[in-house]
Each structure stands twice: as structure tokens, then as C-alpha cells.
């Protein structure tokens, strides 16, 4: 398979970076300007989006925990502090001292004849103990046979990750706020899986053949587990940040369409109409009931007395005189606005020739 060295990657970055970075910045600025042209108020986090963020948090947490040494498979070279060139009998004798009652396990007995050569031990460090122990058709003369056997194990955590991403961005759980990120989430999950498959298949599994000290060994399989866990955790955290920012209208805002604005305005008007209808019914009940009518009349008489007393207070009189005298209140303008408001009410209730109000 084609191999890309770090120097090649550095060259590609230095070559394509100056071309791509300005375009990315321009796209980001135009997207922000588009969001500012039709401002949408910031809103609280919707409850269904909170459920999606919980799913991403759990996925991120499990991915991070998987990087801990406690959950990593045993590395017999690290456990026994052995070199790659250590004789097989010596290596497994040291390993037996670490086993209960000094006896090798069944998996140790299966692994022992399979890592007798240097190439097999390099493959062990590259693909891990499970592949070397249980692969029924793998031989060190055909290194790619180990890769084909390892593919399901490589893809399994990514498939679980894709399930988590699918659940977190499904319309049933996250609504339309999460569904808009579904394609991006799937692309991220598939990209991580393909990246690990490529790095594993294109890597140099013989990198440890020239290592003569235990500290010089490159434990590729164990390092890749850490990279995978961190990559999934970072991807989940970034997606959660985007989902939170977009669902609260802080970033990546999509202004509502004309149909959505019309539907919202219709709902507001229907709600106001219902409240006005309820208010009319209440006023009708108060007007028809003698006891309630007396209470209402007593309330308004009391209200008139209280407001009259308030308006006669010295501080209020001085405040009104100061406001009117300083020109802060434009009395003619206030009177004109009141007249237009009253004319609007009267005109809207003036019957047309057919008896229908204007």
C-alpha cells in the first residue's frame, strides 16, 4: 500500500495551507455575516437537544476511558521488560512468573509458538496479542493476512461510535436541531474509521526489527488504541459544541423560512385571540352578576380615589410641572398619537354598508 511519510505530509501542509486557509476564513466570515443579517435571538437549550448531548457525553466518556492502561490488552514485552531478541523460552519463563501459580494460560500456550521469529514479534507489537493468538489463517510470511483479520476488531469501536452519533443526531431524539448535523457526524465517524484502517494498513510493521532495547520498541497497537479513543472523544466533544451552539442560536444560525414565520405569527395571533375571548367572557360574567358588578364598581371607585390622591401629592405635581416645562414631554405629539389611536379603534368598529366592521 502507498505510504506517506511525515516529511511528505509537512510538504503538503505547507503547499496547500496558504491556499486553503484564506478560503476557509472567508467562508466562515461570510457565514457569520449571513447570520447577522437576519438576527435570531439566543434561546435556552431545548430539552431534546439536551438528551442528544448526554449521548455524546457518554460516548466521549467511554472513548476516553478506553485509553486508560487498565483496559488495554497485556503487552508481554512490557510486562516482562524483555527485548525483541529475547529467546522464546526465556520470554515465556518470565511471563509464567507473572501468572497465578506460575503456570501459563491457554492463550499463552497458543501464542508461544506464533511469536518465535523476529518478524512475528514485530507483527505482535503492530497488531496486538488477540490477532497473533487467535488468527487461524495468518502467517508471518504474508503480513497482510493479519491486517485482514484485524479489520473487524478495528472497525468494531467505530461502528459503536457511529451508532452513538446516529442516535445523537436522529430527529426522534434531537429533533431538527440535531438532524442538521447528521451528515457531518456520519462523515466524521466514517473518516475516523477509514483513517485508522489506512494508518494500520500503510504503516511499517517492521519498525521494531532494529530496536535492541525495550525502551526503543514502538508499541503501535497500544498507541493506536490511545489515538482512537482520543480521536473519538475529541470528535464527540466538537460535535456536541456545534450542536449546542446551533440549537441555542449562538452560531450556525439558519433563519426561519417565510412559512415558519407565518406559522409562528398565526399561533401568536390565535393565542391572543383566545385570551381576548376569555377576557370577554369574564367581563360578561362580571357585568351580569350583581355581586361581582358591585365589587368591580367599588374597585374602580377606590382606584379613582387613590390615583386622585397620588396626583395631588406635591412630588408628583412638581415632577409633572418639571417634565412639561423642560420640554421632555411633547404634549402636542402625545395628543396627536392618542387621537390617531382613538380614531383607529373607532374606524375598526365602524360598520360597513353590509353590516360588517371595517
C-alpha positions as CSV (number, residue, x, y, z in Angstrom):
1,X,0.0,0.0,0.0
2,X,1.1,3.6,-0.5
3,X,2.9,5.1,2.4
4,X,3.0,8.8,3.2
5,X,6.0,9.9,5.3
6,X,5.8,12.8,7.8
7,X,8.0,14.9,5.5
8,X,5.5,14.4,2.7
9,X,2.6,15.5,5.0
10,X,4.6,18.5,6.1
11,X,5.2,19.5,2.5
12,X,1.5,19.1,1.6
13,X,0.5,21.2,4.5
14,X,3.0,24.0,3.6
15,X,1.9,23.8,0.0
16,X,-1.9,23.6,0.4
17,X,-2.2,25.5,3.7
18,X,-1.8,29.1,2.3
19,X,-4.3,28.2,-0.4
20,X,-7.0,26.6,1.8
21,X,-6.8,28.8,4.9
22,X,-7.9,32.1,3.3
23,X,-10.8,30.3,1.7
24,X,-11.9,28.7,5.0
25,X,-11.6,32.1,6.8
26,X,-13.7,33.7,4.0
27,X,-16.3,31.1,4.2
28,X,-16.5,31.4,8.0
29,X,-16.8,35.2,7.8
30,X,-19.5,35.1,5.1
31,X,-21.4,32.5,7.2
32,X,-21.2,34.8,10.2
33,X,-22.3,37.8,8.2
34,X,-25.2,35.9,6.8
35,X,-26.3,35.0,10.4
36,X,-26.0,38.7,11.4
37,X,-28.1,39.9,8.5
38,X,-31.1,38.1,9.9
39,X,-30.6,38.1,13.7
40,X,-32.2,35.4,15.7
41,X,-32.5,35.8,19.5
42,X,-30.5,33.4,21.7
43,X,-32.7,30.8,23.3
44,X,-32.3,28.2,26.1
45,X,-31.2,24.7,25.2
46,X,-34.2,22.6,24.0
47,X,-34.8,19.5,26.2
48,X,-34.5,17.1,23.3
49,X,-31.1,18.5,22.4
50,X,-30.0,18.0,26.0
51,X,-30.7,14.3,25.5
52,X,-28.5,14.2,22.4
53,X,-25.7,16.0,24.3
54,X,-26.0,13.3,27.1
55,X,-25.5,10.6,24.4
56,X,-22.4,12.4,23.1
57,X,-21.1,12.9,26.6
58,X,-21.4,9.2,27.4
59,X,-19.7,8.3,24.1
60,X,-16.9,10.7,24.8
61,X,-16.5,9.4,28.3
62,X,-16.3,5.7,27.2
63,X,-13.9,6.6,24.5
64,X,-11.6,8.4,26.9
65,X,-11.8,5.6,29.5
66,X,-10.8,3.1,26.8
67,X,-7.4,4.9,26.5
68,X,-6.5,4.0,30.1
69,X,-3.9,1.3,30.6
70,X,-6.3,-0.7,32.8
71,X,-8.5,-1.6,29.8
72,X,-5.6,-2.2,27.4
73,X,-4.6,-5.8,26.4
74,X,-1.4,-7.2,28.0
75,X,1.9,-6.5,26.3
76,X,4.2,-9.3,27.3
77,X,7.3,-7.4,26.3
78,X,6.4,-4.5,28.6
79,X,5.2,-6.8,31.4
80,X,8.5,-8.8,31.3
81,X,10.8,-5.9,30.3
82,X,12.1,-8.1,27.5
83,X,13.9,-7.2,24.3
84,X,12.6,-8.2,21.0
85,X,15.5,-10.6,20.6
86,X,14.9,-12.4,23.9
87,X,14.7,-16.2,23.4
88,X,11.2,-17.5,23.4
89,X,11.7,-19.9,26.3
90,X,13.2,-17.1,28.4
91,X,10.4,-14.7,27.5
92,X,7.7,-17.1,28.5
93,X,9.5,-18.3,31.6
94,X,9.5,-14.6,32.8
95,X,5.8,-14.4,31.8
96,X,5.0,-17.5,33.8
97,X,6.3,-15.8,37.0
98,X,3.5,-13.2,36.5
99,X,0.8,-15.8,36.1
100,X,-1.2,-17.3,39.0
101,X,0.6,-20.3,40.5
102,X,3.4,-19.7,37.9
103,X,1.5,-21.5,35.1
104,X,1.0,-20.2,31.7
105,X,-2.6,-19.7,30.5
106,X,-4.2,-21.4,27.5
107,X,-3.8,-18.2,25.4
108,X,-0.1,-18.1,26.4
109,X,0.4,-21.6,25.1
110,X,-1.3,-20.7,21.8
111,X,0.8,-17.5,21.5
112,X,4.2,-19.0,22.3
113,X,4.9,-20.9,19.0
114,X,3.5,-18.0,17.0
115,X,6.0,-15.3,18.1
116,X,9.2,-17.4,17.8
117,X,10.7,-15.2,15.0
118,X,11.6,-11.5,14.9
119,X,9.1,-10.8,12.2
120,X,6.3,-12.5,14.2
121,X,7.2,-10.4,17.2
122,X,7.1,-7.2,15.1
123,X,3.6,-8.2,14.0
124,X,2.7,-8.9,17.6
125,X,3.6,-5.3,18.5
126,X,1.9,-4.0,15.4
127,X,-1.5,-5.9,15.6
128,X,-1.7,-6.8,19.2
129,X,-1.9,-10.1,21.1
130,X,-5.5,-11.1,20.1
131,X,-4.7,-11.2,16.4
132,X,-1.5,-13.1,16.9
133,X,-3.1,-15.6,19.2
134,X,-6.4,-16.4,17.5
135,X,-6.0,-15.8,13.8
136,X,-6.4,-19.3,12.2
137,X,-5.0,-18.4,8.7
138,X,-2.3,-15.8,9.4
139,X,1.3,-16.4,8.8
140,X,4.3,-14.1,9.1
141,X,5.3,-14.7,5.5
142,X,2.0,-12.9,4.5
143,X,1.8,-9.9,6.8
144,X,-1.4,-8.6,5.2
145,X,-3.2,-11.6,6.4
146,X,-3.0,-10.2,9.9
147,X,-4.4,-6.9,8.6
148,X,-7.5,-8.6,7.1
149,X,-8.1,-10.5,10.3
150,X,-7.7,-7.3,12.4
151,X,-10.2,-5.2,10.3
152,X,-13.3,-6.3,12.2
153,X,-11.6,-5.5,15.5
154,X,-10.5,-2.1,14.2
155,X,-14.0,-1.3,12.9
156,X,-16.0,-2.5,15.9
157,X,-15.4,0.5,18.2
158,X,-16.0,2.8,15.2
159,X,-19.3,1.1,14.4
160,X,-20.4,1.6,18.1
161,X,-19.3,5.3,17.7
162,X,-21.4,5.6,14.5
163,X,-24.5,4.2,16.4
164,X,-23.9,6.9,19.1
165,X,-23.6,9.6,16.5
166,X,-26.7,8.4,14.7
167,X,-28.7,8.4,17.9
168,X,-27.5,11.8,18.9
169,X,-28.4,13.3,15.6
170,X,-31.6,11.5,14.9
171,X,-34.8,13.5,14.5
172,X,-36.5,11.3,17.1
173,X,-34.1,12.3,19.8
174,X,-32.5,15.6,18.9
175,X,-35.2,17.0,16.6
176,X,-34.4,19.1,13.6
177,X,-31.6,20.8,15.5
178,X,-29.6,17.5,15.7
179,X,-30.7,16.2,12.4
180,X,-29.0,19.0,10.5
181,X,-25.6,17.7,11.8
182,X,-26.4,14.1,10.8
183,X,-24.4,14.0,7.6
184,X,-21.4,15.8,9.1
185,X,-21.5,13.3,12.1
186,X,-21.6,10.3,9.8
187,X,-18.7,11.7,7.7
188,X,-16.6,12.2,10.9
189,X,-17.3,8.7,12.2
190,X,-16.6,7.1,8.8
191,X,-13.5,9.3,8.4
192,X,-12.1,8.2,11.7
193,X,-12.6,4.5,10.8
194,X,-11.0,4.9,7.4
195,X,-8.1,6.8,8.8
196,X,-7.3,4.1,11.3
197,X,-7.6,1.4,8.7
198,X,-5.3,3.4,6.4
199,X,-2.7,4.1,9.1
200,X,-2.7,0.4,10.1
201,X,-2.5,-1.0,6.6
202,X,0.0,1.5,5.3
203,X,2.3,1.5,8.3
204,X,5.7,-0.1,8.6
205,X,5.2,-3.2,10.8
206,X,9.0,-3.9,10.7
207,X,9.8,-0.7,12.5
208,X,10.9,-2.7,15.6
209,X,13.2,-5.0,13.8
210,X,16.2,-2.7,14.6
211,X,15.2,-2.0,18.2
212,X,17.7,-3.6,20.6
213,X,16.4,-2.1,23.9
214,X,13.0,-2.5,25.5
215,X,12.5,1.3,25.7
216,X,13.2,1.6,21.9
217,X,10.2,-0.6,21.0
218,X,7.3,1.1,19.2
219,X,4.1,-0.4,20.6
220,X,1.9,0.5,17.6
221,X,-1.2,-1.4,18.6
222,X,-1.4,0.1,22.1
223,X,-0.5,3.6,20.8
224,X,-3.3,3.3,18.1
225,X,-5.8,2.4,20.8
226,X,-5.0,5.6,22.6
227,X,-5.2,7.7,19.4
228,X,-8.5,6.1,18.5
229,X,-10.0,6.8,21.9
230,X,-8.8,10.4,21.9
231,X,-9.9,10.9,18.3
232,X,-13.5,9.7,19.1
233,X,-13.6,11.7,22.3
234,X,-12.5,14.9,20.5
235,X,-14.9,14.3,17.7
236,X,-17.8,13.9,20.1
237,X,-16.8,17.0,22.1
238,X,-16.6,19.1,18.9
239,X,-19.9,17.8,17.6
240,X,-21.6,18.5,21.0
241,X,-20.2,22.0,20.9
242,X,-21.6,22.6,17.4
243,X,-24.9,21.1,18.4
244,X,-25.2,23.3,21.5
245,X,-24.2,26.5,19.7
246,X,-26.6,25.9,16.8
247,X,-29.5,24.8,18.9
248,X,-29.2,27.9,21.1
249,X,-28.8,30.2,18.1
250,X,-25.3,31.3,19.1
251,X,-23.6,30.0,15.9
252,X,-24.6,28.4,12.6
253,X,-28.0,30.1,12.7
254,X,-30.4,29.2,9.9
255,X,-33.1,32.0,9.8
256,X,-36.7,30.7,9.8
257,X,-38.4,30.5,6.4
258,X,-41.3,32.6,5.5
259,X,-43.7,29.7,6.0
260,X,-42.2,29.1,9.5
261,X,-42.5,32.8,10.4
262,X,-46.1,32.8,9.2
263,X,-46.9,29.7,11.2
264,X,-45.4,31.3,14.4
265,X,-47.3,34.6,13.8
266,X,-50.5,32.6,13.3
267,X,-50.0,30.8,16.6
268,X,-49.3,34.0,18.4
269,X,-52.5,35.6,17.0
270,X,-54.6,32.5,17.8
271,X,-53.2,32.6,21.4
272,X,-54.0,36.3,21.7
273,X,-57.5,35.8,20.2
274,X,-58.1,33.0,22.7
275,X,-57.0,35.2,25.6
276,X,-59.2,38.1,24.4
277,X,-62.1,35.8,24.1
278,X,-61.6,34.5,27.7
279,X,-61.3,38.1,28.9
280,X,-64.6,39.0,27.1
281,X,-66.4,36.1,28.8
282,X,-65.0,37.1,32.2
283,X,-66.2,40.7,31.7
284,X,-69.6,39.4,30.6
285,X,-69.9,37.3,33.7
286,X,-68.8,40.2,35.9
287,X,-71.4,42.5,34.3
288,X,-74.2,40.0,34.7
289,X,-73.5,39.0,38.3
290,X,-74.7,41.6,40.8
291,X,-72.2,40.8,43.5
292,X,-69.3,40.8,41.1
293,X,-70.5,44.0,39.4
294,X,-70.6,45.8,42.8
295,X,-67.1,44.6,43.6
296,X,-65.9,45.9,40.2
297,X,-67.6,49.3,40.7
298,X,-66.1,49.5,44.2
299,X,-62.7,48.7,42.9
300,X,-62.8,51.4,40.2
301,X,-64.1,54.0,42.7
302,X,-61.3,53.1,45.1
303,X,-58.8,53.2,42.2
304,X,-60.1,56.7,41.2
305,X,-59.6,58.0,44.8
306,X,-56.1,56.5,45.1
307,X,-55.0,58.0,41.8
308,X,-56.5,61.3,42.6
309,X,-54.6,61.4,45.9
310,X,-51.4,60.4,44.1
311,X,-51.8,63.1,41.5
312,X,-52.4,65.7,44.3
313,X,-49.1,64.9,46.0
314,X,-46.5,67.6,45.9
315,X,-43.7,65.4,44.5
316,X,-45.9,64.2,41.6
317,X,-47.2,67.8,40.8
318,X,-43.6,69.1,40.8
319,X,-42.5,66.2,38.6
320,X,-45.2,66.8,36.1
321,X,-44.6,70.5,36.0
322,X,-40.8,69.9,35.5
323,X,-41.4,67.4,32.7
324,X,-43.9,69.7,30.9
325,X,-41.8,72.9,31.5
326,X,-38.5,71.4,30.4
327,X,-39.8,70.1,27.1
328,X,-39.1,66.4,27.8
329,X,-42.7,65.6,27.1
330,X,-44.0,66.8,23.8
331,X,-47.7,67.4,24.7
332,X,-49.0,68.1,21.1
333,X,-47.3,64.9,19.9
334,X,-48.8,62.8,22.7
335,X,-52.2,64.3,22.0
336,X,-51.8,63.5,18.2
337,X,-50.8,59.9,18.9
338,X,-53.8,59.5,21.3
339,X,-56.1,60.9,18.7
340,X,-54.8,58.6,16.0
341,X,-55.1,55.6,18.3
342,X,-58.7,56.5,19.2
343,X,-59.6,57.1,15.5
344,X,-58.1,53.7,14.7
345,X,-60.3,52.0,17.3
346,X,-63.4,53.8,16.2
347,X,-62.8,53.2,12.4
348,X,-62.1,49.5,13.0
349,X,-65.5,49.1,14.7
350,X,-67.5,51.3,12.2
351,X,-69.9,49.0,10.3
352,X,-69.8,48.9,6.5
353,X,-73.0,49.1,4.5
354,X,-73.4,45.3,4.7
355,X,-73.1,45.4,8.5
356,X,-69.5,44.0,8.6
357,X,-67.0,46.0,10.6
358,X,-64.1,47.5,8.7
